[in-house]
């Protein structure tokens, strides 16, 4: 081998492999992916023509005049296809910076940019065809030069300026990964063009094109990756939704087990909180407004609940139910839920001042044994039941506005940590009379 085509041979093997990999499976239909197909084919053609032109240059310079016309055709065809490759990358960049809801003005500019690229290709082709190629070097370092070759260098320079301007004007509008092939093209083509202009015998332009294609390939937005990402996002949304309904440990159980989940807990503190005079408020300010207000209030309570070792069970119309002590056992869960209840009233006071309303809450708290589980198959709900739950509900109804009403069990667990007011005993059907205390 008496000519310098080592880089071309390595590159054509490389781009051939990439072509086989790319076309071996169906790809996502998009303007950028369609143009990438053209970029790869043009890259393969430039490398093949480069090899053929170098071979014919060698024979022509060695004195075989019969191959002069063939060499001239192959060499100029190589330069024309090289310009076509550069222009196709420009159009790829333009197509790759399209984004959803692009304005008509910006879309028009995209068409203008693409049209300018085509005009540039036509002008370059005319110049290459109508100016002579010159030859230099000897042995394996024979090369062509002259105006046709310079056209390719100038086309690369203009292309880099265009590509960078397109990139900078679209930052923040398209995904960052779309800029990877753009930056790669600018860096590689810029460096190689400079090296080639000063070391013409190296013939490494094709290698730069092949490397640029590889980076483009790995940055393509294909349906497989998109579907996986969308599936992961959907699973995350479903998971977050379940965790808004169920405690984490229960969610983990039903995720891997379709059997009903019911468990009994011995020491659980239950809080019932309800908005007073709900019907009256609704008639005064309207059903929609009161619904939004209560939802906003409960949202603020939700945020504060994260500071405590409690689990929200549900909201039912104007009621908010939470527990401490399940599904994980918590020592001093009774004190934990009292502290939370006191914080709820702090939130309520601030909420009323901010919204210029006078919403009042009653809170009832009890401690005891409960059974918790998931009810229903379709619109399921995590709920709890038992005498301790019923007592907490009765305590809320029996309570005083903006006060915490607690059972005798809660009073005994808290001891002297709080001041209490003894209320009249509460008669509960099936449970008899129970002592009631109110925290001052």
N, C-alpha and C positions, 0 to 999 in steps of 0.2 A: 504493500500500500504506500504510494508516494504522494498522498494528499491528506490534508488535515480534516478528517470528518469524524474523529473519535467522539466529540461532543454530540454531533448530529445522530450518530448511530445509537449512542446511549439514550438520547432523548426520544428518538422514534420508537425504540423498544418500550420506553416508559409510557409514552402517550398512547401507544397501541394497547398496552395493558389497561390503561385508564378507560379507553374507549370500550373495551370488552366488558369491564366492570360496570360502566355506566349504562350501556345498552342491554345488559343482561337481565334487567328488570324494568318494569314499568315505572316511570317517574311522574311526579306531580306536574300537571300542565299549568305553566305560568309563563309570562313573557320572558322572564330572566332565565328559566330553565330551557326554554326553546332556543334562546340565543346562545346559551352555553353549549348546546349541541353543535351549533355552527362554529363557535370558537374552537372546540376540540377538533373538529374536522379540518378547519383551516390550519390549526397548529400542526396536525399530521401532514397536511399537504405542503406546508412551508418546509418542514424537515425533509420530506421526500424530494422536493424540488431542489433544496439546498444541496443534498447529497448528489443528485443528478447533475446539477450545474457545476459543482466542484470537479466531478469526474470529467465532464466535457471540457472544462477550463484547462485541466491538465493536458488533455490530448491536443487541444487547440494550440496551447503555448508551445508544446513539444514539436509542432510543425505539421500536424494533421489538419490542413486547411479545409478538408471536406466536412469537418464537424463544426466549422465556424458558425454557420447559420443556426444549427441545433443548439449550440452553446448560448448564442445570443438570445434565442427564444426561451430556453430554460432559465437562464439567469434573470431575464427581465420578468418572466412569469413568476419566478420565485419572489422578486421584489414587489410585484403587484399583489401577490397573495399575502405577502408580509404586511403590506399596507392594509389589505382587507382584514387581516387578523387584528391589527391595531384598531381599526374602525369598529370592528365587531365587539371588541372589548369596551370601547366607548359606549356603544349602543347597549351593551350588557349593563354597564354602570347606570345608564339613564333608566333602563327598564327596572333595574334593581332598586332604584330610589322612588319608584311609584309607591304610594301608600293609600290606605282607605280614606275616603272622603277628601281626596285631593281636589283643590279648587280648579275651576275651568281655566283660570289664568295660568296656574302652574302647569296644568296638563298641556296647554298650548305651548308653553316654553319647552316642555319635554319634546314635543313634535318638532319645534324649531331646532333644538339641539341635535335631534336625530337627522333632520334634513341637512343641517350644516355638515354633519359627519359624512353623509353620502356625497355631498358636493365636494368635500375635501378629498374623498376617495377618487372621484372622477378626475379632478384636477391632477392629483398625484399620478394616476394611471396615464394620462395624456403626456405628462412630463417624462415619465419613465420610458414610454414607447418612442418618444421623439428626440431623445438625447442618447449619445453613445456611451457604452460601458468601456472602462479602461481596465487594464490588467497589470498586476504587479506581483512581486515575489517570485520564488522558484522552488522546485521540489515540492515538498508537502506543505509549503506556506504560500502557495499561489492563491490569489484572491482577485476579485473584481472591485472597482471603485468608480468614482465619477459622479455626475449629477444624479443618475438613477439611484445609486446607493445613498447619496446624501438626502434624497427625498424621504427615504425610510427614517433616517435619523431625525429629520425635521418633523415628520409626521409623529414620531414618538414624543418629541418635545411638546408639540402642540396638544397631543393627546393627554399627556400628563397634566398640563395646565387645565384642560377642559375637565378631566376627571376630578382633579382636586377642587375645582370650583363647584362642580356638581355635588361633591361630597359635603363641602362646607355649607352649602346652601340648604342641605337636607338633614343636617345634624339635629337630632331631637324629633325628627318626623318619622324616621324608619329605625328598625332594630339595629343595635350597634354591630352585631355580627355581619351585617351586610357591608360594612365598611372594610372588613378584613381583606377581601380580594382586591378592593380598590386601592388600599394602601400598599398591598403586596405588588400589584401591577406597577404602581408609581415607583416604588423603591427598586424593584428588580429591573424594570425596563430602563429606568433612569441610569442605574449603575452600569448595566450591560451596554447601553448605548454609548456611554462615555468611554468604557473600556474598549469597545469595538472601534470607535472612531480613532483612537490613538494606537490600537493594536489590531489592525485589520485582519491579520492572519489567524487570529484565535477562532473566529467563527463560532461565537457562543450565543448568538441571538436566539437560536432555536431552543437552547437549554433554558433560557429565561422564560420563553413562552410556555414550555412544558411545566416548569415549576409554578407559574402563574395559574395554569389550568388546574393543577393539583390543589392549590389553595381555594380556588373557586369551587371545586368539587366538594371539599370538606365544609364549605360555608353555605352550600345550597340548602334551601328550606324544602325538605322533602316530606311527603305525607306521613311516612312512618314516624319520624321524630315529632311531627306536629300532633299526630294522633296519640302518641305516648304521652306527650306533654298535656294535651287536653284531658286524657284519661286520668292522669295523676292529679290534675287540678280538680276534676269532677269528684274523684275519690276523696280529696282533701275537703272539698265543700260538703260532701256527704258525711264525712267523719266529724267535721266541725258542727254540722247540724245535729248529729246524734249526741255529741257531747253537750250540746245545749239542752238536750232533753234528758239524758241519762248521766249518772256519775261514771267516771272513767272506768272503774273496775267492772261495773255492770256492762258498759259498752264493750269492753274487751271480752266478756263472757259470751254475749250474744253474737259477737262477730264470728266466733269459732264454734258456737253451739246453738242449735236451733230449738233446743228444749226450753220450756218456760223457766224463768229465773225468779224464784220466790225464796226469801230468806227471813229469818226471825232474828231480831236484835233486842237485847235485854235492856240496855241503858241508852236511851235516845231522848234528846230534848226536841220538842216540836213547837214551832212558832206559827201561829195564825195571825195574820194582819189583814184588816179590812178597812176600806174607805167607808166612812159613815155617811149616811143620808145620800147614798149614791143616786137613787131615783129622783130625789129633790134637786140635786145638782144637775142631773141630766135635763130635767124639765126647765131649769133656770138658764143654763148656758148652751143646751143642745147636746144631743147624744154624741155627735161626731167630735165636738170639742172636748167633752169630758173624757171620751175614750182616748183621745190623743194626750190629754193631760195625765191621765192615770198611767198610760203606757210610758210616757216620759218619766214620771215619778218612779215607776217600777224599774225602768232602765237605769236610773241613778242608783237605786237600791242594789241592783245587780252588780254594778261596778264596785260598790263598797263591800258587797258580800265576799269579793275576792280577797279581802284583807282578813277574813275570818275562816275558821275551820268549820264551815257549814256547807250544806248542799241545798240548793233551791230545788224544791219538788215540782212546783207548778204555780201558775197564776190562773185563777178562775174568776173571770169577770172582774170584780173589785177586790179580790182577795189574793194575798201573797202567802204562800206556805213554804217554809224552810225547816231543815232539821240539822242537828249536830249530833254526831255519834254513829252515823252510818254513811256509806258502807264500811268505812274504816272506823275502828273503835277510837274514841278520843276521850282522854281523861279530862275531867272538868268541863265536859261538853255543855253542862247547864250554864256555867258562868260564861262560856264562850257565846252562847246564843243570847244571853241577857245583854252582854256588851254590844252585840250586833243590834239588838232591839233598841238600845239607847242611841246608837248611831243612826238608826232609821229615823228617830224623831228629830235628830239634828239635821238630817237631810230634808225632812219634811218642812221644818221651819225655814230653811234656806229656800226651798222650792216655792213655798207660799209667797215669800217676799219677792222672789224673782219674777213670779208669774202673776202676782197681785191677786191671789185666790186665798181661800180659807178652807183647804182640804184638811180633814181630821181623820186620824187613824185610831183604831182600837187594836190592841195586841194581847193575845192570850198565849201563855206558855205552859206546857206540861212536860213531865218526864216519865218515861216508863217503857214497857215492852211494846214493840210494833212488829208487824210483818210488812215487808216491802217487796215489790215485784212489778213485773211488766204486765199490764192488762191489754188485751186485744191483739189481733193479728195484723190489721191494716193500719188504722190510725191509732197505734198503740200509745200508751202513756205509762210512765213510771210513777207509781203511787204507793201509798202506805195506808194501812188500816189497823184497827185495834181500839180497845177502850181508851188508851192513852191519847190516841188521835182525836177521838170524840170529845174527850175532856178539854183538850186544847181548843177545839172549835167552840165549845160551850163557854169557855172562859173568855174568848174574844167577844162573843155576843153579849156577855154579862158585864164586860169591862166598861171603864170610863173613857171618854174621848182623850186621846193623847196620853194614855196611861198604859202601863204594863200590868196585866192581871195574871197572877201565877197561882199554881196549885200548892197544896200543902207539901207535896213531894219536892217541888222546886224550892219552896221556902226552907225546907229542912236541909237540902243540899247546899244552898247558898249560905246558910247560917246568918251571921250578923254583918255580912258585908254590905248590906243595903238596909235602908229604913223602909218599913212596911206600914201599910194601913190595913187593918183587918176588916174585911167585908162580910156581909151576911153570908151564911152558908148557901151553897148553890145546890138545888135539887135537880139531879140528872136521872132520867128514866132508866131503870135497870142498874144504876150504880149507887143510888141513894143520895144522901146529902154529903157534900164535900166542902172542906174549908177553903176559903178564897182569900188571897192576899194581893194587895196592890202596892207596887213599888212607888215610893214618893219621888 
